[in-house]
Amino acid sequence: MAMNGNTMGTEVANAIMNASAPPEVKAACIELWQKICTAIVGHITANAEVPAGIAVTTAGSPTAQTGSTTAPGSVT
């Protein structure tokens, strides 16, 4: 699943927001957290490195491989 700053921001805002907050406060809180989370996702996307060694399965010829991971990897 791809990371999504707007979705993450909405989830964070809803998790920390008082349920009785006025609608304009809720909207401002959601907008702020969407911006923060979008920046975080952008930073991770631009700077994360996935080390070699993640197990994969492939099919095709040596010059035209397709495949997918078969084990979890980690980002450094």
Z-matrix of the N, CA and C atoms (Angstrom, degrees):
N
C 1 1.444
C 2 1.525 1 108.46
N 3 1.290 2 116.49 1 129.15
C 4 1.458 3 121.00 2 179.30
C 5 1.528 4 110.80 3 -73.03
N 6 1.323 5 115.63 4 147.77
C 7 1.466 6 119.86 5 176.44
C 8 1.527 7 109.05 6 -74.30
N 9 1.321 8 116.73 7 144.11
C 10 1.454 9 121.86 8 -179.74
C 11 1.527 10 108.46 9 -136.81
N 12 1.331 11 116.26 10 114.53
C 13 1.452 12 121.15 11 -176.98
C 14 1.513 13 113.85 12 -62.83
N 15 1.326 14 117.30 13 -38.71
C 16 1.462 15 119.47 14 -179.39
C 17 1.521 16 111.49 15 -67.93
N 18 1.322 17 116.57 16 -42.89
C 19 1.460 18 120.18 17 178.42
C 20 1.522 19 110.85 18 -64.24
N 21 1.343 20 115.87 19 -46.38
C 22 1.459 21 120.01 20 179.04
C 23 1.527 22 110.74 21 -61.81
N 24 1.326 23 117.11 22 -42.62
C 25 1.459 24 121.16 23 -179.66
C 26 1.518 25 112.54 24 -61.62
N 27 1.307 26 116.26 25 -42.39
C 28 1.464 27 120.78 26 178.04
C 29 1.526 28 110.32 27 -63.52
N 30 1.336 29 116.65 28 -42.07
C 31 1.465 30 120.20 29 179.79
C 32 1.526 31 111.31 30 -64.98
N 33 1.336 32 117.24 31 -41.99
C 34 1.468 33 120.62 32 179.18
C 35 1.524 34 109.76 33 -64.45
N 36 1.319 35 116.59 34 -48.79
C 37 1.465 36 120.59 35 -178.98
C 38 1.524 37 111.18 36 -57.96
N 39 1.319 38 116.77 37 -45.13
C 40 1.466 39 120.13 38 -179.83
C 41 1.526 40 111.79 39 -65.99
N 42 1.326 41 116.57 40 -30.78
C 43 1.466 42 119.96 41 -179.53
C 44 1.523 43 112.26 42 -72.49
N 45 1.325 44 117.63 43 -31.46
C 46 1.463 45 119.60 44 -175.30
C 47 1.521 46 113.66 45 -103.53
N 48 1.319 47 117.19 46 -10.37
C 49 1.465 48 121.05 47 -173.42
C 50 1.528 49 111.99 48 -83.28
N 51 1.302 50 115.14 49 142.43
C 52 1.456 51 121.82 50 174.36
C 53 1.529 52 108.29 51 -69.39
N 54 1.308 53 116.63 52 128.96
C 55 1.464 54 121.18 53 -177.34
C 56 1.526 55 112.78 54 -60.97
N 57 1.330 56 117.38 55 -24.47
C 58 1.462 57 119.95 56 -178.39
C 59 1.528 58 112.67 57 -93.81
N 60 1.322 59 117.71 58 9.03
C 61 1.465 60 120.34 59 179.13
C 62 1.532 61 109.69 60 -64.19
N 63 1.328 62 117.65 61 145.25
C 64 1.468 63 120.58 62 177.95
C 65 1.531 64 110.85 63 -62.28
N 66 1.325 65 117.62 64 151.07
C 67 1.468 66 121.66 65 -177.33
C 68 1.531 67 113.67 66 -53.49
N 69 1.352 68 117.37 67 -38.91
C 70 1.469 69 118.59 68 -178.65
C 71 1.532 70 111.47 69 -68.85
N 72 1.325 71 116.73 70 -31.04
C 73 1.465 72 120.82 71 176.40
C 74 1.527 73 109.37 72 -70.58
N 75 1.329 74 116.28 73 -43.06
C 76 1.467 75 120.61 74 177.68
C 77 1.520 76 110.79 75 -59.43
N 78 1.325 77 116.83 76 -45.77
C 79 1.466 78 121.09 77 -179.15
C 80 1.524 79 111.19 78 -62.85
N 81 1.326 80 117.16 79 -42.37
C 82 1.458 81 121.15 80 179.57
C 83 1.531 82 110.83 81 -66.21
N 84 1.326 83 116.80 82 -40.39
C 85 1.459 84 121.50 83 178.48
C 86 1.531 85 110.71 84 -63.33
N 87 1.309 86 116.80 85 -46.32
C 88 1.467 87 121.28 86 178.57
C 89 1.525 88 110.24 87 -60.87
N 90 1.319 89 117.46 88 -45.65
C 91 1.466 90 121.11 89 -179.86
C 92 1.535 91 111.09 90 -60.79
N 93 1.317 92 117.03 91 -43.60
C 94 1.462 93 120.97 92 179.50
C 95 1.524 94 110.88 93 -61.77
N 96 1.335 95 116.79 94 -48.57
C 97 1.460 96 119.54 95 -178.20
C 98 1.518 97 112.38 96 -69.02
N 99 1.327 98 118.31 97 -30.08
C 100 1.464 99 119.87 98 174.26
C 101 1.526 100 110.37 99 -63.95
N 102 1.332 101 117.39 100 -40.92
C 103 1.468 102 120.90 101 178.20
C 104 1.523 103 110.70 102 -65.24
N 105 1.332 104 116.41 103 -44.58
C 106 1.464 105 120.38 104 179.68
C 107 1.526 106 110.48 105 -61.71
N 108 1.317 107 116.64 106 -48.62
C 109 1.466 108 120.61 107 -176.67
C 110 1.530 109 111.82 108 -68.88
N 111 1.314 110 118.02 109 -34.63
C 112 1.465 111 121.07 110 175.83
C 113 1.529 112 109.58 111 -63.14
N 114 1.328 113 117.39 112 -40.03
C 115 1.467 114 120.67 113 177.10
C 116 1.529 115 110.62 114 -64.83
N 117 1.315 116 117.20 115 -40.41
C 118 1.466 117 120.92 116 178.81
C 119 1.526 118 110.56 117 -63.85
N 120 1.319 119 116.83 118 -47.43
C 121 1.463 120 121.14 119 178.66
C 122 1.530 121 110.00 120 -60.15
N 123 1.312 122 117.16 121 -42.87
C 124 1.462 123 120.91 122 178.85
C 125 1.515 124 111.79 123 -61.46
N 126 1.328 125 116.83 124 -41.39
C 127 1.458 126 120.77 125 179.12
C 128 1.533 127 110.70 126 -64.97
N 129 1.311 128 116.64 127 -45.68
C 130 1.469 129 120.18 128 179.02
C 131 1.526 130 110.23 129 -62.22
N 132 1.320 131 116.86 130 -46.70
C 133 1.460 132 121.21 131 -179.15
C 134 1.524 133 111.69 132 -60.53
N 135 1.319 134 117.06 133 -39.55
C 136 1.464 135 121.06 134 -177.48
C 137 1.528 136 113.15 135 -77.61
N 138 1.322 137 117.99 136 -27.14
C 139 1.458 138 120.06 137 -169.90
C 140 1.522 139 116.52 138 -117.82
N 141 1.307 140 118.41 139 -12.16
C 142 1.466 141 120.18 140 -177.65
C 143 1.521 142 110.39 141 -71.34
N 144 1.308 143 115.18 142 144.14
C 145 1.458 144 121.41 143 175.10
C 146 1.518 145 108.44 144 -124.17
N 147 1.313 146 115.68 145 134.00
C 148 1.454 147 121.46 146 177.90
C 149 1.529 148 106.79 147 -102.35
N 150 1.321 149 117.18 148 116.99
C 151 1.459 150 119.55 149 -176.94
C 152 1.523 151 112.23 150 -69.42
N 153 1.312 152 114.75 151 154.63
C 154 1.468 153 120.33 152 176.34
C 155 1.522 154 109.54 153 -64.85
N 156 1.308 155 116.31 154 156.55
C 157 1.456 156 120.52 155 174.04
C 158 1.508 157 115.17 156 111.17
N 159 1.326 158 118.08 157 1.72
C 160 1.465 159 120.02 158 176.69
C 161 1.527 160 107.62 159 -75.14
N 162 1.318 161 116.17 160 128.44
C 163 1.465 162 120.18 161 -178.35
C 164 1.525 163 111.12 162 -65.40
N 165 1.344 164 115.76 163 136.84
C 166 1.461 165 121.38 164 178.49
C 167 1.517 166 109.61 165 -136.97
N 168 1.308 167 114.87 166 160.65
C 169 1.452 168 121.08 167 170.80
C 170 1.523 169 106.75 168 -119.25
N 171 1.322 170 116.42 169 137.39
C 172 1.464 171 119.75 170 -176.32
C 173 1.512 172 111.19 171 -131.11
N 174 1.309 173 114.60 172 163.22
C 175 1.463 174 121.86 173 175.52
C 176 1.520 175 107.50 174 -144.34
N 177 1.306 176 116.43 175 154.67
C 178 1.455 177 120.42 176 177.88
C 179 1.516 178 111.66 177 115.21
N 180 1.308 179 114.54 178 -171.38
C 181 1.465 180 120.47 179 -178.89
C 182 1.519 181 110.02 180 -87.52
N 183 1.331 182 117.75 181 169.34
C 184 1.469 183 119.67 182 179.37
C 185 1.526 184 114.51 183 -59.34
N 186 1.311 185 117.38 184 -22.64
C 187 1.469 186 119.22 185 -179.49
C 188 1.518 187 113.32 186 -103.13
N 189 1.317 188 118.09 187 -2.70
C 190 1.472 189 121.28 188 -179.39
C 191 1.520 190 109.66 189 -143.41
N 192 1.312 191 115.67 190 76.42
C 193 1.460 192 121.26 191 -178.31
C 194 1.522 193 111.29 192 -92.59
N 195 1.302 194 115.87 193 143.17
C 196 1.468 195 122.20 194 167.78
C 197 1.519 196 106.29 195 -129.05
N 198 1.309 197 116.36 196 153.70
C 199 1.455 198 118.28 197 179.34
C 200 1.503 199 112.68 198 176.71
N 201 1.322 200 114.20 199 -173.56
C 202 1.464 201 119.90 200 179.18
C 203 1.514 202 108.17 201 -152.80
N 204 1.324 203 115.07 202 161.75
C 205 1.462 204 119.90 203 179.15
C 206 1.517 205 110.23 204 -69.99
N 207 1.309 206 115.09 205 149.35
C 208 1.466 207 120.32 206 178.68
C 209 1.521 208 111.39 207 -120.59
N 210 1.319 209 116.32 208 2.65
C 211 1.464 210 121.22 209 179.49
C 212 1.526 211 108.15 210 -145.49
N 213 1.313 212 117.29 211 157.09
C 214 1.468 213 118.71 212 178.70
C 215 1.510 214 111.24 213 -68.61
N 216 1.311 215 115.41 214 149.47
C 217 1.456 216 122.17 215 174.98
C 218 1.507 217 109.07 216 -119.47
N 219 1.316 218 115.77 217 176.96
C 220 1.454 219 119.28 218 177.14
C 221 1.517 220 109.11 219 -133.87
N 222 1.294 221 115.33 220 154.48
C 223 1.457 222 121.80 221 179.51
C 224 1.511 223 107.69 222 -105.22
N 225 1.328 224 116.49 223 136.48
C 226 1.465 225 119.80 224 178.32
C 227 1.514 226 110.21 225 -114.41
